[in-house]
Amino acid sequence: MSTRSIPEALIHEIRERIDIVDIVSSYLPLKRSGANHQGLCPFHSEKTPSFNVNSSRQIFHCFGCGEGGNVYSFLMKIEGLSFPDAVRRLAEKVGLTVPDEAMSPAEEKRREETELLLRINGAAAEFYHQLLLEGDEGKVARRYLRQRGYDAESVRQFQLGFAPERWEALARHLQEKGFPVEAVRDRLGLTRAGKEGRGDYDLFRGRLMIPIYDVRGGVVALGGRVLDDSLPKYINSPESPVYHKGRVLYGLHTAREAMRRLGCGIVVEGYFDQMALHRNGFPHAVATCGTALTPDHARLLKRYTDRLLLLFDQDKAGRQAALRAMEVMLPEGLSVAVVELTDGDDPDSFLVRHGAEAMAKRLEAAKPVIEYYMDLTLEQCGDGVEAQARAAEAIADKLRLLKSDIERDLYLRTLSARTGIDAALLGRRTAVAVAQSETPPPAPRLPVPTPRPAVRPPASGKLERAQKTMLRMFLEGQIAATELASDDLEALFPDSGWRRIAVAALALAAEERPLVDGLQERLEPDDLALLAALLMEAHEALLDEPERLLVDCRQVLLKHHAEARRRQLPELIRAAAAAGDTGAEAELLQELQQLLKKKL
């Protein structure tokens, strides 16, 4: 995604008014450490903080996973935003406006479609909401909700609605509002095409309606619940450009701040479970939208908390859902515990029967998910030696999901004590499971590429240091642009990432603009992450003998370039000869002879 479509001056002004430390600390706790602020990286699993934010440079960098950049990069990564949307989000915070023409035509088209689809969903939710509040057709739904303890205030709080039994109620309403039929039917699936020339008919009929929001509060989908025992009990909007059920959690737009504040999140399976918890003083609850928890859900939740409580129905399906969640959540480095209620209860019914205080005690007594799995597996395996051995093996295998070696060891000791199996033997089983989970699949065999004149990027640490040192000296004003541009940049920067940064920096120098600030406006996200890593790294003092250091770095890089080119030329000469290009063949031969003379 390019930054060039938005004026650099505006990007710079917004960034000048924003402190990256304030933005990042609204997502994760930071502690000052020397010139930086440190915290646990939100982009990968870690126990020791390696995520650094530098206020003076206005950059961040994780030494664990390599993510880095400026405040825009951070917001794009953690919220899944495009660059223009990240700029707009920060512009709103400082009272500035980003003109629409700053977007590319493709970005503008995507944004317009997204806004249209969100408006349609919002209009549908409002239509159903008003029918529930005021319409005669909504009486049956109002009576149902009163029986469940929901008054008008609760209906408004969650914007609940009612879809009447009429076949074309919503279709006609949205048509009267001027929304395109194709968007309503084909993009969102709120209506279906009628047969034999009849008009479109509604997807939802005779159901209590529940709007589903994204994290920014836009209505991305609708859920409909029957008012009796008919099936299916729930249906949701089909997936669409604005709704992917594996990436959306019901209630997250209101729960995320409570999650950050309380350091914990509650995950339930039903909309009414989430609403019941919210109404009873547990605002940090979210619900899945008719699907199992996914890795995308795990990464989404990790933006706001690293501790989750699974509060599922107390039946076989609920237990299986908790165990599936374990497989997804633990590899992301989340701390996960299972809340156990009385048999046959779900969160909503438990609150009705026992109240909020009893629920709070259950939440406090939540059992770590691995311990829960261990208890369940050993209880169900029976007394036979063979069955117990299989159960112990299964538990030892599951310990691979834990990121901490210490946690694994403690659970292995517990398992050994409960089964009488030697802890070292169990540990070997876990070690094998860990190794298998970490072994990447074999790389596919690819055809050998045709040789190209370009020199391949180096892998040598010495070459990497030389490139970074030269670039760092230039950015800090210790060498002039003429020193950097005196040689072929491809020779001085064989790595394409460092070369792109050098090219952009030389352009800024020619414009007599500040280099580091200017680069933050011009670089693409991947190159900006490289720059952040360079600026964050601890460097030896470069001021003592910059001229000698420059000569040494240049010598290393030019020698590498010459040797790589010398190795490449014979193959290029053979290719030119095979193609009958005698002119190119002669030029390449002359170049090879010159390089061989220099080597001698």
N, C-alpha and C positions, 0 to 999 in steps of 0.2 A: 504494500500500500504506500503510495507516494504522499509526501508532505508538500509537494510543490504546488498543488492545486489551491492551497490556502496561503495567503500572503505571509511571507516570513515575518514581516513586521508585527502582524497580529499574533502569530504563534509566539513570537518573542515577548510581546507585551503581556500576554496571558501567563506565560511561564514566569515572567518577572514578578507578577503579582501573587503567584502561588508558591507556597513553601512545600516542597515534596515531602518533607518530614511530617507535616500536618496531614497530608493526603494519605500517606502510607500508614501512619499510626491510627487512622480511622478504620483500618482493616486488620491490623495486627499490632500487638504490643511491641514497642521499641525501647531499648535502653541505650543511653549514651555510652560510647566506648571510644575514648580518645576523640579524634576529629569526626568520627562517624556515629551513627545510631545503628544498633544491631537488633536482630530478631530472628525468629524461626522462619525460614523461607516458606511463603505460601504456595510456591510452585513445585516443590518436591518434598518428600518426606525426610525429616531430619530431627535429631535429638539435640544437637549442639548448634547454636546459632551461627550461620555463615552468610546470612543475608545482611548487607550493609547499605545504609542510606547516608549520602554525604550532602549536607545542607549547603555548604559553600559552592560546590559544583552543581548541585541540584540533580544528582544522578543516584541510581541504585545499582548494585551488583551483588549477585550471589556467587560465592566462591565454591559452592557445592554443585550447582547445576548449570551455572554459566549465564542464567538470565540476567539481563541488565538493560539500562537505558535511562530515560528521563521520566518526568511525571506522566507524560502522554503514554509512553511505552507501558508504564505500570498499570495505568487505568485500562488500556486496551487489553492487556494480558489478564488482569484479574476480573474484569467485567465482561470480557468477550466483545468489546466495542470495536468499531472501525475507527480509523484515525480522525475523520471529521466528527464523528459522534463523541470521541474523547475530548476533542477541542471544544465542542459545544458544551459538553458537561462542565468542563473547567471554566469556560467563558461565563456560564451562568453564575458560577460562584463569585466571580469578580465583577459582574455587571456589564460584561461586554457581549456583543452580538457578532456571530460569524455569518457572513452573507451566504445565501444559498448557492451563488455562482461559484463558491469555492469548491464545490463538489464536482467530480467528473460526471459526464452524462450517465455512465453505468451506475455510479453511486447514487446519483439523484433519482434514477429510475427505481432502484431498490428501496431507497428511503420513501419515495412516494407510494410504492406498493405496500410497504410495511405500515405506513401511516393510514392508508386506506383500509387495510385489513383490520387494523386495531380499532379504527372508527366503526367499522361494521360490527365487530364483536361487541364494542361498547354500546352501540345502539341496540343490538339484540338483548344484551344484559339489561339495559334500562327499560326496554319494552316489557320484558318478562317481569322485571322488578315492579313496575307500575301496575301490571295486572294482578300481582300478588297483593300489593298494598291496597288497591282501590277497586279492582274489577270484580264483578259478580262471579266470574268464572274462577276466581282465586279463593273463593270461600272454603272449598274443600282443603286446599293447601294451608290456609290460615288456621283451620281447625287442627290439621295434622301437626303443625308447628307448635300451636299452643299446648297440645298434649305432650310435646317433647320439651316444653319449658321455654320456647322462643317467643318473646313478645315483639312488638313493632320495632323497638329500639334495636333488638338483635337482628331483625330482618334487614333494617337499614345498615347496620354495622357491616354485615357480610354481603349486602346487596343481593339477598336471595330473591328469587323470582318464581314465576309459574308459567309453564307452557300449556296453553289450553288444548283441548282435544281437537280443535279445528285443524284441518289439514293444511291450510294456507295462511294461517294467521301471521306468522313472522315473514313469510315470503312476500305477502302483500304490503306489510308495514315497511319493510326495507325497500321495496320497489317505490312506494310513495315517498320515501326519504331520498330517492334518487340514486341509490347505490346500484352499481352495475350487477346484473343478474349473474354474469360469469364469475365475478369475484365472490359473491355470496355462495353460489352453488359449487363451482369448480375449484376455487382456491381455498375456501373455508369449509365446504361441505355442510353448511347449515341448512341447506335445502337439497332436495333430490329432483331429478328431472321426471316430470310426469309422463305417462304413456298415452299413446293414441291421441296426441295433440293436446292433452290437458296440460295445465300450467304446473310449475314446480310446486312440490309439497314440502312441508317442514320435516326436519329430522327429529326434532323433539316435540312430543305431544303427550299431554296428560302427565307431566313430570314436574317435580320441584327442581328449580334451576339454580345452579351454583356457578358463579363466574370464577374462572381460573386466571390468575394474574401472573405476569412475569415480575422479575425483581424490581423493575422500575414502575410497577403499578398499572401497566397496560393490560387490558383484557385480551388474552391470547387464545382462550378456548372457553367452552362451557361444559359443565357436567350436569346430567339430568338424572334424578332419582325417582323411582316409582313411589306412589303413596299407599301401595298395598303389598301383597306378597308375590306379585307377578314377576316374571323374569324377561330380560335381564334386569337386575336390580338397578344398575347404573349403566349409562352410556355417556361417552364423552365425545366432544368434537373430534373428527378425524385429524390426523397430523396435517400440518399446513406449513407454509413458509414462516409463520410466526409461532407455531406450536409443535414442539417435539417432546412427547411425554417422558422420554428418557432424560431430558435436560431441565424439566420444569418440576418444581415442588410447590404444592398448594400452600398458600399462606406465607411463603418466604419473604414476600415484599413487606409484610408487617413484622415478621419474626426475626429478621436478620439483626436488627439493632439490639433486641433483647438477647439474642445468642451471644453477641459480642460483649454485652454488659454482664451477663450471667456466666459466660465462659462455658456454655453447654447448649446443646440443641436436643429436642425430642422429635423422633420420627415415628409417625403413625401411618396406618394404611388407609384410613377413611376420612372423607371431608368432615363428617359430623364428629369424628373423634378429635380432629384438629380444632373445630369450632368449640367443642365442649371444653377442651383444655384451655383455650384462649379465654372463654367466658368465666372460667373458674380460677383465673390468676396464673396461668402458665402460658405466657405470651411467646415463648421460645419454641413452640411446636409447629411442625410442618407435616404435610401428608404427601404420599406418592399419588400419582394420578392414574390409578388402575394398572400399574406396572410394578415389577420388582425394582429395587434400588439398582442403579447402574454406576459404572465408574464416573460418568459425567455428573451424576448426583453427588457422588463422594467429593469430587473436586469442587463442585459448586458449594457444598456445605463447608468445605475446608477454608473457604474464603472468610468465613465468619466465626468458626469455632473449630477446635481440634478434639472436642469431646462430644459424643453422641449417645443418647439413650434410645434404645429400640423399644417401643411400647406397642406391641402387636396383640392381636386377639389370642386368648389362651386356649387354642385348639391346635390340632395337628398342622393345619395350614399356616397358622401364626408362627409355630415353632420352626417350620421349614423356611418361612420367609426370613426369620431372624438368622438362620444359619446361612442362607444365601447372601444376606447382607454382610455377614462376617467375611465372606470370600471377596467382597467388593471393597469394603471399608478399610479393613486392616492393611492391605497392601498400599493404601494411600497414606498410611501413617496416622490414621485417626484412632483415638481411644474410644472403644465401643463397649457398651454395657447393655444388658437385657433387663427390662423391668418385668417382674412377674406379678400378675394379678391373681385373683381367685379364679378357679376353674370356671370356664364358660363365660367369663366376662370379657368385654372389650372396654377400651378407655371410657367411652361415653356411658355405658351402663354402670361401670364401676363408680364413676363420679356421681351418678344419680343415686345409687344405693348407699355409697359410703362417704361421699363428700371430698372436698379439696384437701383437708388435712390428712386424711388417710392416703390420698394419692401422693401427697408430698413425701410421706414416710416410705411409700413404695419406691418412689424415685430415688430417695436417699439410699435405699437398700439394693439398688440395681447391681446385678452381678456381671463382672467382666465376661465378655462374650465367649472367650476361650474357656473360662471356668464353667460357664453355662453349657457349652458344648461337651466338655469333659463329663459333667454330671449326667447330662442326658444320655450320652453314649454308654457310659458305664452302667447306668440304671437299666437300659434297654437290652444290654448284651446277654444277660442271664448269668448262670453260675458255671457253665462249662468252660474248661480250660481253653479250648479252641476259640470259642466265642470271645472270651476275655482277651486273648492274644490279638484277635482281629480288631477288637475295640481299641486296645492300646496302640496298635499300629496306626489306626485311623487318626487317633488323637495326636500321636507323634508327628504324623504327616501334616496335620493342620497347623502345628507350631511353626511351620515354614512361613506362615502369613505374618508373623510378628517381626517387626523391624529390629527390636532390641535383643541382643544376645543374652543380656542379663535376664530379661523376661522369659526367654525360652528356657534358660537354665532353671529358673525357679519353678516353671510349670513342669519341666521334666522331673524335678525332684518330687513335686507333688504327685505326679502320675506314678512315679516309682513307688512312693509310699502307699498309694491306694491300690496298686496292683501287685506289688511284690516283685516287679520286674526290675532288673538292674538299670540304674539311671544311665550308665555309660552305654548300654545296649540300646536303650531308647534314644539316647543322644545321637548315636550313629544313624539310626533310622531317620531322625529329623535332619541331620546333616545331608543325607542323600536327597531328601525332599527339597531342601533349600537349594542344593546344587542343581537339581533338575529344573527347578522353577527359574533359576538365574541363567541357565544355558540358553542362548539364543538359538532359534531354528537355523539350520544350515542355509547359507546364502545361495541363491540360485546361480547356476553357472551361466555366465554371460558371454557373448561372443567377444573376441579380442577386437578392440576398437581400431579403426584406421589411424595411424600416427598423424598428429597435427603439429604444425610448427610451434605452437605455444608451449612454453616450459611449464611442467607440472608443478603445482604448489609443493613446497618442501614439508617434510615431517620433522626435520631436525630441530631439537631444542635450541641449538646454537644459532641457527638461521632465524628462528622465531624471535629470540632475544635481540638479535641484530636489527631486525625490522622494527620491533617495538621501541628499541632504544633510539633509533634515528627519528622515528615519528614523535616520540615523547620529547626529544630535544627540540624538534621543530615547533611543536605546540607550546613549549615553554619558552620559546624565543632564544634558545641557545645556539641555533644555527639559522642562517638566512635561507629564504626561499631559493635563492640562486644555488646554494650548496645542494639542496635537495633535487633541484630540477636539472642539474648539470649532467646527470646520467639518465639512461633509459629507465623509467619508473618500473618497467616490468622486470628489469634486472635488480633494482634496489628493493622491490617489494614483490617477490614471486608469489606470495599469498594474495589472492585477488581481493580479500576483505581489507587487508591493510593498504593495498594499492588504491582501492576506491576511497578510503579515508584520506590518503595522501593527496590524491587528485582533487578532492573537495577542499582540503585545507589549502592547497596551492591556489585554487580559484579564489578562496576567501582572502588570502594574502594579497593577491593581485587587486582585489577590491578594497584593500586596506580595512578589512573588517576583523573584529575579534574572532580568533580561530575556534576556541572551544564552544563559545555560545553559538557561533554561526553553524558549526557542525551539528549541533543538537537540533537545528531547524532543517538542515538539508539531508541528513543521512536517513536511509531506510532503517527499519527496526533492527534487522540483524547486524548491520554495521554499527548502529548506535550501541548495541549491546557490547560489541568489540571495543568501542571507544570507552564505554563505562568501565569495562574490565581493565583497560590500560590505565585509566586515570585513578582507579581504586587501588591498583597494585602498589606494594611497597617497593620503592626504587632506591638504589644507592644514589648518593649525591652525584649529579651530573655536571656540576659547575667547576670541578677541579681542573680537568683538562679536556674540555669539549672538543677541541680540534683533534687531539690524538684519538679520542673515542670515536669521532666521526670517521677518521681514516681507517681505524680498525674494523668498524662495522661495514664500511663500504668495501673494504678488501674482502671480507668474508662473503658478502653477498655477490659481488662481481665475480669472484672465483667460482662460487657455486653456479652462477648463471652460465659462465663459460664452459664449465665441465658438463653441465646438463645439456647445453647446446651441442658440444662435441660428441656426446653419446648419441644424440638424436640425429645428427647429420647423415651418417651412413645409410640409415633407413630412408631418409628423405631423398638421398641421391639415388638409391635403388628405385624408389617410387617414380622419380622424375624420368629415369632412364626407361622404365617400363612403359611410361606414358608417352615416350618419344619427345619429351620437352628438353631438347639439347641445351637451350639457353639457360633454363633453370638448373639443369644438371651441372653446367660449367660454373655458374655462380656459387652453387652449394659446395662444389669441389674446392673452389678458391677459398671460400670461407673456412672450410675444414682445414686446409693447409695452413692458413694463418693462425688458427687456434692451436694446431699442433706445434707450430714454431714457438708460440708464446709459452706453451707448456714446457718445451725443451729449454 
